[in-house]
Amino acid sequence: MEAASKFNSPVMIQASNGGAQFMAGKSIKDKNACAAGAVALALHVRAMAPYYGIPVILHSDHCAKKLLPWFDGMLEADEAYFAQYGEPLFSSHMLDLSEEPDEENIAICVQYFK
């Protein structure tokens, strides 16, 4: 955010699954740690962004099928944040099921669009 502010530029901050685990702490083995780390990052960015005076987009990195619990945790946080503030916590998420067969990919995506 500091570099973006220096150049008066918007910035996108992306939370990866690994980065979210790092934010939570690598030693935490709880299955919800990655989601909690991503939420902690997003809350930190939202708290600090106004001090930099630039638009900040919060995005989650590619989420494969094996990472869906992480994705679900972020979506739950979006819904809770929206209920309180009228906007989602994250600006966008990327569900990437390209490794799955087309039929399964579409079926999973349909569930998320409901």
C-alpha positions, -999 to +999 in steps of 0.1 A: +000+000+000+029+023+007+043+020-028+009+024-044+003+055-023+037+069-033+026+067-070-010+076-063-021+043-077-048+018-068-035-015-056-048-051-055-037-072-025-041-109-031-044-135-004-031-169-014-038-200+006-001-202+016+000-165+025-031-169+046-016-198+065+015-177+070-007-149+084-023-174+108+010-189+118+026-219+101+025-240+133-013-238+136-028-270+122-065-262+126-084-268+094-098-232+096-064-215+100-060-205+064-094-189+063-087-171+096-054-159+082-070-145+051-097-128+071-070-113+094-051-100+064-083-085+049-093-068+082-058-054+085-058-040+050-092-025+055-081-009+087-049+006+072-060+015+036-076+048+045-043+060+059-027+056+024-055+074+006-057+050-024-083+024-035-074-011-024-089-042-039-088-074-018-087-106-038-082-143-031-058-162-052-067-193-073-087-218-052-085-254-063-110-281-052-088-292-024-088-257-009-126-252-009-127-251+030-105-220+028-128-205+001-159-213+022-143-196+053-137-164+033-172-164+019-186-168+054-165-138+065-178-119+035-213-125+045-208-116+081-189-084+071-217-075+046-243-079+073-225-054+095-211-030+070-231-033+038-202-046+016-182-078+015-149-081+032-131-092+000-136-075-033-133-107-053-125-144-051-111-168-077-125-203-078-102-223-101-114-257-108-095-261-141-079-294-129-114-310-125-134-326-153-157-301-169-189-317-155-176-316-119-162-281-124-195-268-136-215-287-108-193-272-081-195-237-096-233-240-098-235-247-061-215-214-053-237-194-076-269-204-058 
